[in-house]
Amino acid sequence: MPESSTAVSDGRADLVEIDRAECLRLLATADLGRVIYTEGAMPAAHPVTYVLDGEEIVFRSAGGPTLVAATRGAVVAFQVDRIDADDHTGWSVLGIGQAYEVTDRSRLSALVRLLHSPWPPSRGGHTISMPLARLTGRRLIAR
């Protein structure tokens, strides 16, 4: 697995930056992440089930601040991680991009087969996509 040479150590674990290809691979292994956006000039985070479609994060939303941010073309972030606190290992990936609501019927039809059912059933009204313009990640490796 490709990794860059940047590392930081705390004595128990090393923090190593990972490249875009590895970030995409890790994103494809998970199905729950956090959309990070601005609500009333303050940062907010909202957990969502998602899929990686090419290099875009896709999730469903019933509306509210997440959808408002997405449909106005706001720059949002998406963060996913898997951390084992006992072993001091894991990874974290952060993507940044301009979100939009998917309205193309043929793409929506294709995404229906890929998207997970939202955990709260009322959250499935709109499909939001976020191209990953910037993608960074770090892996925590036990010493």
N, CA, C and O atoms as CSV, one atom per row, in Angstrom:
chain,resi,resn,atom,element,x,y,z
A,1,MET,N,N,0.831,-1.162,0.000
A,1,MET,CA,C,0.000,0.000,0.000
A,1,MET,C,C,0.879,1.228,0.000
A,1,MET,O,O,1.763,1.348,0.848
A,2,PRO,N,N,0.658,2.166,-0.946
A,2,PRO,CA,C,1.525,3.327,-1.091
A,2,PRO,C,C,1.343,4.316,0.048
A,2,PRO,O,O,0.217,4.619,0.444
A,3,GLU,N,N,2.430,4.808,0.561
A,3,GLU,CA,C,2.387,5.815,1.607
A,3,GLU,C,C,3.492,6.823,1.343
A,3,GLU,O,O,4.542,6.481,0.798
A,4,SER,N,N,3.248,8.066,1.731
A,4,SER,CA,C,4.285,9.071,1.579
A,4,SER,C,C,5.264,8.948,2.741
A,4,SER,O,O,5.067,8.137,3.646
A,5,SER,N,N,6.316,9.755,2.709
A,5,SER,CA,C,7.360,9.614,3.718
A,5,SER,C,C,7.152,10.514,4.925
A,5,SER,O,O,7.980,10.496,5.835
A,6,THR,N,N,6.088,11.298,4.975
A,6,THR,CA,C,5.853,12.179,6.101
A,6,THR,C,C,5.303,11.391,7.272
A,6,THR,O,O,4.253,10.759,7.159
A,7,ALA,N,N,6.017,11.421,8.421
A,7,ALA,CA,C,5.565,10.680,9.596
A,7,ALA,C,C,5.810,11.509,10.846
A,7,ALA,O,O,6.782,12.260,10.924
A,8,VAL,N,N,4.923,11.367,11.820
A,8,VAL,CA,C,5.044,12.011,13.116
A,8,VAL,C,C,4.854,10.921,14.151
A,8,VAL,O,O,4.018,10.036,13.969
A,9,SER,N,N,5.621,10.968,15.244
A,9,SER,CA,C,5.522,9.925,16.260
A,9,SER,C,C,5.171,10.521,17.605
A,9,SER,O,O,5.621,11.616,17.942
A,10,ASP,N,N,4.345,9.786,18.398
A,10,ASP,CA,C,4.049,10.188,19.771
A,10,ASP,C,C,4.670,9.218,20.772
A,10,ASP,O,O,4.365,9.288,21.963
A,11,GLY,N,N,5.528,8.321,20.315
A,11,GLY,CA,C,6.149,7.338,21.183
A,11,GLY,C,C,5.430,6.000,21.192
A,11,GLY,O,O,6.063,4.966,21.408
A,12,ARG,N,N,4.115,5.993,20.961
A,12,ARG,CA,C,3.334,4.759,20.916
A,12,ARG,C,C,2.938,4.398,19.501
A,12,ARG,O,O,2.731,3.228,19.179
A,13,ALA,N,N,2.833,5.427,18.645
A,13,ALA,CA,C,2.381,5.198,17.273
A,13,ALA,C,C,2.977,6.257,16.357
A,13,ALA,O,O,3.348,7.347,16.793
A,14,ASP,N,N,3.058,5.914,15.094
A,14,ASP,CA,C,3.500,6.861,14.081
A,14,ASP,C,C,2.303,7.263,13.242
A,14,ASP,O,O,1.446,6.433,12.939
A,15,LEU,N,N,2.240,8.528,12.866
A,15,LEU,CA,C,1.192,9.054,12.006
A,15,LEU,C,C,1.805,9.286,10.636
A,15,LEU,O,O,2.716,10.101,10.487
A,16,VAL,N,N,1.298,8.558,9.621
A,16,VAL,CA,C,1.878,8.595,8.284
A,16,VAL,C,C,0.839,9.089,7.295
A,16,VAL,O,O,-0.281,8.580,7.262
A,17,GLU,N,N,1.204,10.081,6.484
A,17,GLU,CA,C,0.296,10.556,5.443
A,17,GLU,C,C,0.145,9.485,4.373
A,17,GLU,O,O,1.101,8.779,4.049
A,18,ILE,N,N,-1.059,9.370,3.827
A,18,ILE,CA,C,-1.304,8.406,2.759
A,18,ILE,C,C,-1.739,9.144,1.498
A,18,ILE,O,O,-2.308,10.233,1.571
A,19,ASP,N,N,-1.469,8.549,0.350
A,19,ASP,CA,C,-1.743,9.218,-0.920
A,19,ASP,C,C,-3.207,9.076,-1.340
A,19,ASP,O,O,-3.982,8.358,-0.709
A,20,ARG,N,N,-3.561,9.770,-2.408
A,20,ARG,CA,C,-4.940,9.821,-2.889
A,20,ARG,C,C,-5.493,8.438,-3.228
A,20,ARG,O,O,-6.631,8.127,-2.879
A,21,ALA,N,N,-4.710,7.619,-3.896
A,21,ALA,CA,C,-5.188,6.289,-4.285
A,21,ALA,C,C,-5.540,5.453,-3.060
A,21,ALA,O,O,-6.559,4.763,-3.057
A,22,GLU,N,N,-4.718,5.507,-2.031
A,22,GLU,CA,C,-5.000,4.762,-0.803
A,22,GLU,C,C,-6.199,5.363,-0.079
A,22,GLU,O,O,-7.001,4.624,0.492
A,23,CYS,N,N,-6.338,6.686,-0.091
A,23,CYS,CA,C,-7.520,7.325,0.509
A,23,CYS,C,C,-8.792,6.823,-0.162
A,23,CYS,O,O,-9.764,6.492,0.517
A,24,LEU,N,N,-8.792,6.765,-1.496
A,24,LEU,CA,C,-9.969,6.272,-2.224
A,24,LEU,C,C,-10.253,4.814,-1.886
A,24,LEU,O,O,-11.409,4.426,-1.716
A,25,ARG,N,N,-9.204,4.009,-1.790
A,25,ARG,CA,C,-9.389,2.601,-1.445
A,25,ARG,C,C,-10.027,2.465,-0.063
A,25,ARG,O,O,-10.931,1.651,0.129
A,26,LEU,N,N,-9.557,3.259,0.895
A,26,LEU,CA,C,-10.107,3.202,2.246
A,26,LEU,C,C,-11.548,3.691,2.285
A,26,LEU,O,O,-12.381,3.100,2.972
A,27,LEU,N,N,-11.855,4.763,1.557
A,27,LEU,CA,C,-13.230,5.261,1.506
A,27,LEU,C,C,-14.185,4.196,0.978
A,27,LEU,O,O,-15.329,4.108,1.424
A,28,ALA,N,N,-13.719,3.392,0.036
A,28,ALA,CA,C,-14.559,2.349,-0.554
A,28,ALA,C,C,-14.829,1.207,0.415
A,28,ALA,O,O,-15.738,0.411,0.182
A,29,THR,N,N,-14.054,1.106,1.507
A,29,THR,CA,C,-14.237,0.005,2.459
A,29,THR,C,C,-15.234,0.337,3.564
A,29,THR,O,O,-15.624,-0.548,4.326
A,30,ALA,N,N,-15.645,1.580,3.661
A,30,ALA,CA,C,-16.547,1.998,4.741
A,30,ALA,C,C,-17.904,2.386,4.162
A,30,ALA,O,O,-18.059,2.510,2.947
A,31,ASP,N,N,-18.878,2.575,5.040
A,31,ASP,CA,C,-20.185,3.016,4.563
A,31,ASP,C,C,-20.820,4.069,5.467
A,31,ASP,O,O,-21.961,4.468,5.239
A,32,LEU,N,N,-20.098,4.522,6.488
A,32,LEU,CA,C,-20.587,5.561,7.381
A,32,LEU,C,C,-19.510,6.630,7.524
A,32,LEU,O,O,-18.359,6.327,7.841
A,33,GLY,N,N,-19.893,7.883,7.289
A,33,GLY,CA,C,-18.954,8.989,7.410
A,33,GLY,C,C,-19.666,10.214,7.945
A,33,GLY,O,O,-20.837,10.147,8.320
A,34,ARG,N,N,-18.955,11.342,7.981
A,34,ARG,CA,C,-19.517,12.584,8.481
A,34,ARG,C,C,-19.385,13.686,7.433
A,34,ARG,O,O,-18.298,13.946,6.916
A,35,VAL,N,N,-20.512,14.327,7.133
A,35,VAL,CA,C,-20.497,15.509,6.283
A,35,VAL,C,C,-20.248,16.691,7.209
A,35,VAL,O,O,-20.923,16.842,8.227
A,36,ILE,N,N,-19.288,17.520,6.858
A,36,ILE,CA,C,-18.933,18.672,7.678
A,36,ILE,C,C,-19.237,19.910,6.856
A,36,ILE,O,O,-18.739,20.063,5.741
A,37,TYR,N,N,-20.053,20.791,7.408
A,37,TYR,CA,C,-20.540,21.942,6.669
A,37,TYR,C,C,-20.714,23.121,7.617
A,37,TYR,O,O,-20.474,22.997,8.818
A,38,THR,N,N,-21.126,24.258,7.082
A,38,THR,CA,C,-21.347,25.440,7.892
A,38,THR,C,C,-22.841,25.641,8.080
A,38,THR,O,O,-23.608,25.640,7.116
A,39,GLU,N,N,-23.241,25.813,9.322
A,39,GLU,CA,C,-24.642,26.070,9.657
A,39,GLU,C,C,-24.686,27.302,10.552
A,39,GLU,O,O,-24.190,27.275,11.679
A,40,GLY,N,N,-25.273,28.371,10.055
A,40,GLY,CA,C,-25.333,29.605,10.834
A,40,GLY,C,C,-23.959,30.122,11.196
A,40,GLY,O,O,-23.746,30.573,12.321
A,41,ALA,N,N,-23.025,30.066,10.268
A,41,ALA,CA,C,-21.645,30.530,10.424
A,41,ALA,C,C,-20.839,29.712,11.428
A,41,ALA,O,O,-19.766,30.132,11.862
A,42,MET,N,N,-21.357,28.547,11.794
A,42,MET,CA,C,-20.662,27.670,12.728
A,42,MET,C,C,-20.432,26.320,12.066
A,42,MET,O,O,-21.241,25.899,11.238
A,43,PRO,N,N,-19.330,25.620,12.415
A,43,PRO,CA,C,-19.115,24.287,11.844
A,43,PRO,C,C,-20.130,23.294,12.409
A,43,PRO,O,O,-20.510,23.359,13.578
A,44,ALA,N,N,-20.556,22.376,11.546
A,44,ALA,CA,C,-21.493,21.324,11.942
A,44,ALA,C,C,-21.086,20.032,11.249
A,44,ALA,O,O,-20.475,20.060,10.181
A,45,ALA,N,N,-21.424,18.904,11.856
A,45,ALA,CA,C,-21.119,17.589,11.278
A,45,ALA,C,C,-22.363,16.733,11.379
A,45,ALA,O,O,-23.105,16.794,12.359
A,46,HIS,N,N,-22.577,15.931,10.346
A,46,HIS,CA,C,-23.779,15.104,10.274
A,46,HIS,C,C,-23.370,13.715,9.792
A,46,HIS,O,O,-22.827,13.592,8.694
A,47,PRO,N,N,-23.614,12.663,10.582
A,47,PRO,CA,C,-23.258,11.313,10.122
A,47,PRO,C,C,-24.213,10.849,9.031
A,47,PRO,O,O,-25.418,11.083,9.118
A,48,VAL,N,N,-23.679,10.189,8.001
A,48,VAL,CA,C,-24.494,9.668,6.909
A,48,VAL,C,C,-23.917,8.345,6.419
A,48,VAL,O,O,-22.713,8.107,6.514
A,49,THR,N,N,-24.791,7.488,5.895
A,49,THR,CA,C,-24.321,6.330,5.149
A,49,THR,C,C,-24.035,6.843,3.745
A,49,THR,O,O,-24.704,7.758,3.264
A,50,TYR,N,N,-23.045,6.257,3.090
A,50,TYR,CA,C,-22.604,6.780,1.796
A,50,TYR,C,C,-22.041,5.664,0.940
A,50,TYR,O,O,-21.820,4.545,1.403
A,51,VAL,N,N,-21.815,5.998,-0.324
A,51,VAL,CA,C,-21.036,5.148,-1.225
A,51,VAL,C,C,-20.033,6.036,-1.936
A,51,VAL,O,O,-20.230,7.242,-2.082
A,52,LEU,N,N,-18.957,5.409,-2.371
A,52,LEU,CA,C,-17.979,6.086,-3.213
A,52,LEU,C,C,-18.321,5.720,-4.646
A,52,LEU,O,O,-18.284,4.545,-5.013
A,53,ASP,N,N,-18.652,6.714,-5.458
A,53,ASP,CA,C,-18.989,6.516,-6.866
A,53,ASP,C,C,-17.896,7.185,-7.692
A,53,ASP,O,O,-17.935,8.394,-7.920
A,54,GLY,N,N,-16.920,6.394,-8.140
A,54,GLY,CA,C,-15.762,6.978,-8.819
A,54,GLY,C,C,-14.954,7.749,-7.798
A,54,GLY,O,O,-14.400,7.167,-6.866
A,55,GLU,N,N,-14.888,9.061,-7.973
A,55,GLU,CA,C,-14.204,9.917,-7.005
A,55,GLU,C,C,-15.182,10.914,-6.394
A,55,GLU,O,O,-14.826,12.055,-6.098
A,56,GLU,N,N,-16.431,10.458,-6.209
A,56,GLU,CA,C,-17.446,11.283,-5.562
A,56,GLU,C,C,-18.081,10.520,-4.409
A,56,GLU,O,O,-18.385,9.333,-4.522
A,57,ILE,N,N,-18.274,11.220,-3.303
A,57,ILE,CA,C,-19.028,10.692,-2.164
A,57,ILE,C,C,-20.498,10.959,-2.477
A,57,ILE,O,O,-20.855,12.070,-2.868
A,58,VAL,N,N,-21.359,9.943,-2.307
A,58,VAL,CA,C,-22.791,10.102,-2.570
A,58,VAL,C,C,-23.557,9.620,-1.343
A,58,VAL,O,O,-23.290,8.541,-0.814
A,59,PHE,N,N,-24.519,10.441,-0.896
A,59,PHE,CA,C,-25.350,10.082,0.254
A,59,PHE,C,C,-26.743,10.655,0.060
A,59,PHE,O,O,-26.975,11.477,-0.826
A,60,ARG,N,N,-27.668,10.208,0.904
A,60,ARG,CA,C,-29.046,10.699,0.857
A,60,ARG,C,C,-29.304,11.614,2.044
A,60,ARG,O,O,-28.695,11.473,3.105
A,61,SER,N,N,-30.222,12.556,1.841
A,61,SER,CA,C,-30.613,13.478,2.902
A,61,SER,C,C,-32.087,13.809,2.756
A,61,SER,O,O,-32.602,13.905,1.642
A,62,ALA,N,N,-32.764,13.984,3.880
A,62,ALA,CA,C,-34.179,14.364,3.861
A,62,ALA,C,C,-34.334,15.875,3.724
A,62,ALA,O,O,-35.442,16.357,3.493
A,63,GLY,N,N,-33.275,16.610,3.857
A,63,GLY,CA,C,-33.362,18.070,3.794
A,63,GLY,C,C,-32.588,18.673,4.939
A,63,GLY,O,O,-31.650,18.064,5.453
A,64,GLY,N,N,-32.973,19.857,5.336
A,64,GLY,CA,C,-32.313,20.520,6.449
A,64,GLY,C,C,-30.987,21.134,6.044
A,64,GLY,O,O,-30.727,21.313,4.854
A,65,PRO,N,N,-30.142,21.462,7.014
A,65,PRO,CA,C,-28.900,22.191,6.744
A,65,PRO,C,C,-27.955,21.480,5.778
A,65,PRO,O,O,-27.303,22.137,4.966
A,66,THR,N,N,-27.869,20.156,5.848
A,66,THR,CA,C,-26.977,19.441,4.949
A,66,THR,C,C,-27.408,19.651,3.511
A,66,THR,O,O,-26.582,19.955,2.651
A,67,LEU,N,N,-28.681,19.494,3.247
A,67,LEU,CA,C,-29.187,19.676,1.889
A,67,LEU,C,C,-29.061,21.120,1.444
A,67,LEU,O,O,-28.685,21.383,0.302
A,68,VAL,N,N,-29.368,22.055,2.321
A,68,VAL,CA,C,-29.231,23.471,1.965
A,68,VAL,C,C,-27.796,23.765,1.555
A,68,VAL,O,O,-27.562,24.411,0.534
A,69,ALA,N,N,-26.830,23.292,2.349
A,69,ALA,CA,C,-25.419,23.516,2.022
A,69,ALA,C,C,-25.078,22.874,0.685
A,69,ALA,O,O,-24.355,23.457,-0.123
A,70,ALA,N,N,-25.599,21.671,0.451
A,70,ALA,CA,C,-25.274,20.951,-0.772
A,70,ALA,C,C,-25.867,21.610,-2.001
A,70,ALA,O,O,-25.191,21.735,-3.022
A,71,THR,N,N,-27.099,22.026,-1.920
A,71,THR,CA,C,-27.759,22.549,-3.118
A,71,THR,C,C,-27.367,23.980,-3.431
A,71,THR,O,O,-27.647,24.452,-4.533
A,72,ARG,N,N,-26.751,24.669,-2.538
A,72,ARG,CA,C,-26.283,26.009,-2.887
A,72,ARG,C,C,-24.845,25.975,-3.391
A,72,ARG,O,O,-24.228,27.019,-3.602
A,73,GLY,N,N,-24.318,24.775,-3.581
A,73,GLY,CA,C,-22.967,24.639,-4.126
A,73,GLY,C,C,-21.886,24.934,-3.119
A,73,GLY,O,O,-20.783,25.329,-3.500
A,74,ALA,N,N,-22.167,24.755,-1.850
A,74,ALA,CA,C,-21.194,25.050,-0.802
A,74,ALA,C,C,-20.036,24.064,-0.825
A,74,ALA,O,O,-20.186,22.905,-1.213
A,75,VAL,N,N,-18.904,24.545,-0.408
A,75,VAL,CA,C,-17.765,23.657,-0.198
A,75,VAL,C,C,-17.977,22.993,1.149
A,75,VAL,O,O,-18.149,23.662,2.167
A,76,VAL,N,N,-17.962,21.658,1.140
A,76,VAL,CA,C,-18.153,20.880,2.361
A,76,VAL,C,C,-17.003,19.894,2.498
A,76,VAL,O,O,-16.216,19.703,1.570
A,77,ALA,N,N,-16.920,19.283,3.645
A,77,ALA,CA,C,-15.902,18.252,3.875
A,77,ALA,C,C,-16.611,16.949,4.211
A,77,ALA,O,O,-17.768,16.936,4.629
A,78,PHE,N,N,-15.885,15.854,4.016
A,78,PHE,CA,C,-16.408,14.537,4.351
A,78,PHE,C,C,-15.284,13.772,5.014
A,78,PHE,O,O,-14.185,13.679,4.468
A,79,GLN,N,N,-15.552,13.222,6.191
A,79,GLN,CA,C,-14.503,12.557,6.964
A,79,GLN,C,C,-14.953,11.151,7.347
A,79,GLN,O,O,-16.086,10.930,7.774
A,80,VAL,N,N,-14.031,10.215,7.182
A,80,VAL,CA,C,-14.257,8.820,7.546
A,80,VAL,C,C,-13.009,8.341,8.277
A,80,VAL,O,O,-11.889,8.691,7.907
A,81,ASP,N,N,-13.213,7.537,9.318
A,81,ASP,CA,C,-12.045,6.977,10.001
A,81,ASP,C,C,-12.369,5.618,10.580
A,81,ASP,O,O,-13.532,5.260,10.767
A,82,ARG,N,N,-11.338,4.882,10.854
A,82,ARG,CA,C,-11.402,3.610,11.567
A,82,ARG,C,C,-10.195,3.615,12.505
A,82,ARG,O,O,-9.050,3.533,12.061
A,83,ILE,N,N,-10.464,3.712,13.794
A,83,ILE,CA,C,-9.400,3.814,14.789
A,83,ILE,C,C,-9.592,2.738,15.854
A,83,ILE,O,O,-10.702,2.540,16.348
A,84,ASP,N,N,-8.519,2.052,16.202
A,84,ASP,CA,C,-8.528,1.105,17.314
A,84,ASP,C,C,-7.757,1.769,18.454
A,84,ASP,O,O,-6.527,1.810,18.438
A,85,ALA,N,N,-8.480,2.283,19.434
A,85,ALA,CA,C,-7.855,3.020,20.530
A,85,ALA,C,C,-6.956,2.148,21.387
A,85,ALA,O,O,-5.982,2.642,21.955
A,86,ASP,N,N,-7.260,0.858,21.493
A,86,ASP,CA,C,-6.430,-0.043,22.293
A,86,ASP,C,C,-5.082,-0.316,21.635
A,86,ASP,O,O,-4.049,-0.324,22.305
A,87,ASP,N,N,-5.092,-0.539,20.328
A,87,ASP,CA,C,-3.865,-0.847,19.592
A,87,ASP,C,C,-3.132,0.380,19.071
A,87,ASP,O,O,-1.994,0.278,18.612
A,88,HIS,N,N,-3.783,1.550,19.139
A,88,HIS,CA,C,-3.212,2.785,18.601
A,88,HIS,C,C,-2.952,2.658,17.102
A,88,HIS,O,O,-1.902,3.071,16.608
A,89,THR,N,N,-3.914,2.083,16.386
A,89,THR,CA,C,-3.802,1.928,14.944
A,89,THR,C,C,-5.082,2.425,14.287
A,89,THR,O,O,-6.109,2.595,14.944
A,90,GLY,N,N,-5.004,2.653,12.990
A,90,GLY,CA,C,-6.192,3.043,12.240
A,90,GLY,C,C,-5.852,4.021,11.141
A,90,GLY,O,O,-4.695,4.183,10.753
A,91,TRP,N,N,-6.896,4.670,10.648
A,91,TRP,CA,C,-6.713,5.627,9.571
A,91,TRP,C,C,-7.833,6.661,9.604
A,91,TRP,O,O,-8.888,6.438,10.196
A,92,SER,N,N,-7.583,7.784,8.960
A,92,SER,CA,C,-8.561,8.850,8.831
A,92,SER,C,C,-8.389,9.479,7.451
A,92,SER,O,O,-7.269,9.751,7.017
A,93,VAL,N,N,-9.513,9.709,6.766
A,93,VAL,CA,C,-9.498,10.320,5.444
A,93,VAL,C,C,-10.429,11.524,5.467
A,93,VAL,O,O,-11.527,11.457,6.020
A,94,LEU,N,N,-9.986,12.629,4.862
A,94,LEU,CA,C,-10.776,13.852,4.782
A,94,LEU,C,C,-10.826,14.305,3.331
A,94,LEU,O,O,-9.792,14.536,2.704
A,95,GLY,N,N,-12.042,14.429,2.805
A,95,GLY,CA,C,-12.243,14.939,1.455
A,95,GLY,C,C,-12.921,16.289,1.510
A,95,GLY,O,O,-13.714,16.560,2.411
A,96,ILE,N,N,-12.610,17.129,0.551
A,96,ILE,CA,C,-13.228,18.455,0.455
A,96,ILE,C,C,-13.690,18.643,-0.977
A,96,ILE,O,O,-12.976,18.309,-1.922
A,97,GLY,N,N,-14.897,19.185,-1.129
A,97,GLY,CA,C,-15.424,19.425,-2.462
A,97,GLY,C,C,-16.696,20.241,-2.424
A,97,GLY,O,O,-17.232,20.544,-1.359
A,98,GLN,N,N,-17.164,20.587,-3.603
A,98,GLN,CA,C,-18.383,21.382,-3.746
A,98,GLN,C,C,-19.557,20.435,-3.981
A,98,GLN,O,O,-19.655,19.805,-5.034
A,99,ALA,N,N,-20.436,20.342,-3.004
A,99,ALA,CA,C,-21.550,19.396,-3.057
A,99,ALA,C,C,-22.668,19.905,-3.958
A,99,ALA,O,O,-22.841,21.108,-4.152
A,100,TYR,N,N,-23.426,18.947,-4.506
A,100,TYR,CA,C,-24.587,19.294,-5.318
A,100,TYR,C,C,-25.635,18.197,-5.204
A,100,TYR,O,O,-25.318,17.053,-4.878
A,101,GLU,N,N,-26.875,18.551,-5.474
A,101,GLU,CA,C,-27.935,17.552,-5.471
A,101,GLU,C,C,-27.969,16.870,-6.824
A,101,GLU,O,O,-27.957,17.537,-7.859
A,102,VAL,N,N,-28.011,15.551,-6.826
A,102,VAL,CA,C,-28.091,14.775,-8.063
A,102,VAL,C,C,-29.540,14.813,-8.536
A,102,VAL,O,O,-30.448,14.392,-7.820
A,103,THR,N,N,-29.747,15.322,-9.748
A,103,THR,CA,C,-31.103,15.410,-10.298
A,103,THR,C,C,-31.245,14.670,-11.623
A,103,THR,O,O,-32.362,14.482,-12.106
A,104,ASP,N,N,-30.140,14.251,-12.212
A,104,ASP,CA,C,-30.178,13.513,-13.467
A,104,ASP,C,C,-30.820,12.139,-13.237
A,104,ASP,O,O,-30.318,11.343,-12.444
A,105,ARG,N,N,-31.922,11.866,-13.926
A,105,ARG,CA,C,-32.684,10.635,-13.681
A,105,ARG,C,C,-31.894,9.367,-13.966
A,105,ARG,O,O,-32.027,8.387,-13.235
A,106,SER,N,N,-31.080,9.364,-15.007
A,106,SER,CA,C,-30.324,8.140,-15.309
A,106,SER,C,C,-29.268,7.878,-14.234
A,106,SER,O,O,-29.042,6.727,-13.861
A,107,ARG,N,N,-28.624,8.924,-13.736
A,107,ARG,CA,C,-27.639,8.725,-12.661
A,107,ARG,C,C,-28.339,8.293,-11.374
A,107,ARG,O,O,-27.850,7.415,-10.663
A,108,LEU,N,N,-29.480,8.907,-11.075
A,108,LEU,CA,C,-30.230,8.504,-9.887
A,108,LEU,C,C,-30.617,7.031,-9.954
A,108,LEU,O,O,-30.531,6.316,-8.956
A,109,SER,N,N,-31.042,6.579,-11.132
A,109,SER,CA,C,-31.408,5.169,-11.303
A,109,SER,C,C,-30.221,4.253,-11.040
A,109,SER,O,O,-30.365,3.208,-10.405
A,110,ALA,N,N,-29.055,4.643,-11.527
A,110,ALA,CA,C,-27.844,3.839,-11.305
A,110,ALA,C,C,-27.437,3.854,-9.833
A,110,ALA,O,O,-26.976,2.843,-9.304
A,111,LEU,N,N,-27.608,4.998,-9.173
A,111,LEU,CA,C,-27.197,5.115,-7.772
A,111,LEU,C,C,-28.117,4.336,-6.834
A,111,LEU,O,O,-27.679,3.913,-5.765
A,112,VAL,N,N,-29.367,4.140,-7.206
A,112,VAL,CA,C,-30.304,3.405,-6.355
A,112,VAL,C,C,-29.748,2.028,-6.002
A,112,VAL,O,O,-29.921,1.554,-4.879
A,113,ARG,N,N,-29.088,1.396,-6.949
A,113,ARG,CA,C,-28.518,0.060,-6.700
A,113,ARG,C,C,-27.286,0.119,-5.796
A,113,ARG,O,O,-26.956,-0.870,-5.141
A,114,LEU,N,N,-26.612,1.250,-5.751
A,114,LEU,CA,C,-25.387,1.379,-4.966
A,114,LEU,C,C,-25.612,1.887,-3.546
A,114,LEU,O,O,-24.936,1.459,-2.611
A,115,LEU,N,N,-26.565,2.802,-3.393
A,115,LEU,CA,C,-26.751,3.470,-2.107
A,115,LEU,C,C,-27.335,2.546,-1.053
A,115,LEU,O,O,-28.218,1.735,-1.331
A,116,HIS,N,N,-26.828,2.686,0.152
A,116,HIS,CA,C,-27.356,1.948,1.295
A,116,HIS,C,C,-28.670,2.586,1.724
A,116,HIS,O,O,-28.901,3.768,1.469
A,117,SER,N,N,-29.507,1.828,2.356
A,117,SER,CA,C,-30.718,2.405,2.945
A,117,SER,C,C,-30.297,3.322,4.083
A,117,SER,O,O,-29.457,2.946,4.901
A,118,PRO,N,N,-30.875,4.528,4.146
A,118,PRO,CA,C,-30.520,5.421,5.256
A,118,PRO,C,C,-30.927,4.776,6.577
A,118,PRO,O,O,-31.955,4.102,6.646
A,119,TRP,N,N,-30.136,4.976,7.621
A,119,TRP,CA,C,-30.459,4.385,8.923
A,119,TRP,C,C,-31.774,4.949,9.449
A,119,TRP,O,O,-32.663,4.175,9.807
A,120,PRO,N,N,-31.928,6.287,9.509
A,120,PRO,CA,C,-33.278,6.764,9.819
A,120,PRO,C,C,-34.064,6.766,8.503
A,120,PRO,O,O,-33.658,7.458,7.569
A,121,PRO,N,N,-35.153,6.034,8.390
A,121,PRO,CA,C,-35.865,5.899,7.115
A,121,PRO,C,C,-36.308,7.225,6.503
A,121,PRO,O,O,-36.489,7.295,5.287
A,122,SER,N,N,-36.485,8.260,7.287
A,122,SER,CA,C,-36.951,9.540,6.755
A,122,SER,C,C,-35.859,10.322,6.040
A,122,SER,O,O,-36.126,11.419,5.548
A,123,ARG,N,N,-34.642,9.799,5.964
A,123,ARG,CA,C,-33.514,10.547,5.418
A,123,ARG,C,C,-33.262,10.296,3.928
A,123,ARG,O,O,-32.193,10.656,3.435
A,124,GLY,N,N,-34.188,9.705,3.205
A,124,GLY,CA,C,-33.891,9.324,1.843
A,124,GLY,C,C,-34.415,10.227,0.753
A,124,GLY,O,O,-34.418,9.808,-0.405
A,125,GLY,N,N,-34.859,11.436,1.038
A,125,GLY,CA,C,-35.524,12.270,0.063
A,125,GLY,C,C,-34.676,12.833,-1.058
A,125,GLY,O,O,-35.182,13.005,-2.167
A,126,HIS,N,N,-33.420,13.126,-0.820
A,126,HIS,CA,C,-32.558,13.772,-1.807
A,126,HIS,C,C,-31.220,13.045,-1.870
A,126,HIS,O,O,-30.724,12.532,-0.866
A,127,THR,N,N,-30.654,13.012,-3.058
A,127,THR,CA,C,-29.346,12.380,-3.244
A,127,THR,C,C,-28.320,13.483,-3.472
A,127,THR,O,O,-28.458,14.301,-4.382
A,128,ILE,N,N,-27.301,13.492,-2.638
A,128,ILE,CA,C,-26.259,14.516,-2.669
A,128,ILE,C,C,-24.940,13.876,-3.103
A,128,ILE,O,O,-24.593,12.783,-2.654
A,129,SER,N,N,-24.219,14.562,-3.971
A,129,SER,CA,C,-22.916,14.085,-4.408
A,129,SER,C,C,-21.860,15.144,-4.121
A,129,SER,O,O,-22.121,16.344,-4.199
A,130,MET,N,N,-20.681,14.681,-3.793
A,130,MET,CA,C,-19.570,15.585,-3.489
A,130,MET,C,C,-18.314,15.108,-4.199
A,130,MET,O,O,-17.668,14.166,-3.738
A,131,PRO,N,N,-17.954,15.740,-5.312
A,131,PRO,CA,C,-16.678,15.392,-5.964
A,131,PRO,C,C,-15.523,15.709,-5.012
A,131,PRO,O,O,-15.512,16.754,-4.362
A,132,LEU,N,N,-14.567,14.807,-4.940
A,132,LEU,CA,C,-13.453,14.956,-4.008
A,132,LEU,C,C,-12.333,15.772,-4.658
A,132,LEU,O,O,-11.376,15.219,-5.200
A,133,ALA,N,N,-12.473,17.093,-4.593
A,133,ALA,CA,C,-11.473,17.987,-5.179
A,133,ALA,C,C,-10.147,17.885,-4.427
A,133,ALA,O,O,-9.074,17.937,-5.028
A,134,ARG,N,N,-10.236,17.741,-3.128
A,134,ARG,CA,C,-9.039,17.588,-2.290
A,134,ARG,C,C,-9.255,16.368,-1.409
A,134,ARG,O,O,-10.340,16.180,-0.859
A,135,LEU,N,N,-8.239,15.550,-1.276
A,135,LEU,CA,C,-8.359,14.322,-0.496
A,135,LEU,C,C,-7.050,14.078,0.242
A,135,LEU,O,O,-5.990,13.967,-0.374
A,136,THR,N,N,-7.134,13.996,1.561
A,136,THR,CA,C,-5.947,13.749,2.376
A,136,THR,C,C,-6.254,12.628,3.363
A,136,THR,O,O,-7.413,12.383,3.701
A,137,GLY,N,N,-5.222,11.963,3.812
A,137,GLY,CA,C,-5.429,10.898,4.785
A,137,GLY,C,C,-4.190,10.638,5.595
A,137,GLY,O,O,-3.073,10.989,5.214
A,138,ARG,N,N,-4.426,10.008,6.730
A,138,ARG,CA,C,-3.328,9.633,7.616
A,138,ARG,C,C,-3.600,8.256,8.180
A,138,ARG,O,O,-4.742,7.889,8.456
A,139,ARG,N,N,-2.538,7.512,8.346
A,139,ARG,CA,C,-2.628,6.182,8.952
A,139,ARG,C,C,-1.850,6.235,10.273
A,139,ARG,O,O,-0.745,6.771,10.343
A,140,LEU,N,N,-2.460,5.666,11.309
A,140,LEU,CA,C,-1.839,5.558,12.618
A,140,LEU,C,C,-1.285,4.147,12.744
A,140,LEU,O,O,-2.042,3.176,12.726
A,141,ILE,N,N,0.028,4.030,12.871
A,141,ILE,CA,C,0.698,2.739,12.891
A,141,ILE,C,C,1.350,2.535,14.259
A,141,ILE,O,O,2.143,3.366,14.702
A,142,ALA,N,N,1.018,1.437,14.923
A,142,ALA,CA,C,1.580,1.145,16.245
A,142,ALA,C,C,3.079,0.916,16.123
A,142,ALA,O,O,3.560,0.394,15.117
A,143,ARG,N,N,3.801,1.308,17.145
A,143,ARG,CA,C,5.261,1.108,17.159
A,143,ARG,C,C,5.609,-0.202,17.775
A,143,ARG,O,O,6.788,-0.545,17.874
